[in-house]
Amino acid sequence: MSTTSTGTAEDSTLEHLQNMILGTDDVENFLDELSHYTAAKLSGDDDEVLCGITLLRHKKAVTVASSSERAQAMDELQYEYPDGPCLNAAREHVTNYIPDLNNDARWREFTRNVADRGMRSILAVPFQLEGGASAALNLYSDEVRKFDDVIEIAESFAVQASNALRLALRLTQHNDTEANLKAAMASRTTIDLAVGIIMGQSRCSQESAFEILRDASSHRNIKVREVAAEIVASVGQKNEPVTHFQH
């Protein structure tokens, strides 16, 4: 493959990944699309490449996305063993390639078990993530030496996917933070309105009004915001108050 064609393919892949991020609203959907896209990209006319994405959390492995039920089954089979090509790739941040599962000396028991299920070669490529997160892209084929000519392509693809995944995770964290802030602002507005109503009705200070609100919350064993919402509704404010933070 020429440098020009390789560059064009990488640009196309990067553009597709960026479009995937823009077209999804959470990381789970992104990873699901990523696994299907990877499998389709590397599959041939007469053979199907299986793709799974392993994430290590608190030393426990889990498949967060897969191109098919069969791909997930291959990943989960590996988790029954202390180590394997995909687990090692995620932990050590190295690429592991087994061109022929019938001739592998590193993970004999696992590879023999996978071979019994029809697989012949495996390629595991690590993601480059942040904050101590570990993950790997796991590729399975029923052809011997299936990935001989695509290791560098798969590694390049994983780098691009890692960049996209880091962005997707940051966007998710940003959206979660914004949603929590909006909820907090809405809650604060409802409580402030209720305190104002209590002050007017009881002719007391703001501090005393809030104490009344908090005592009612404790006595009824419900949240302060819920008591506040009832007070606001009781004077004709049937809808949730709008905060300046809301669009």
Summary of the structure (lengths in Angstrom):
residues: 247
radius of gyration: 26.8
end to end distance: 50.5
largest distance: 85.4
contacts: 739
relative contact order: 0.10
helix: 58%
strand: 13%
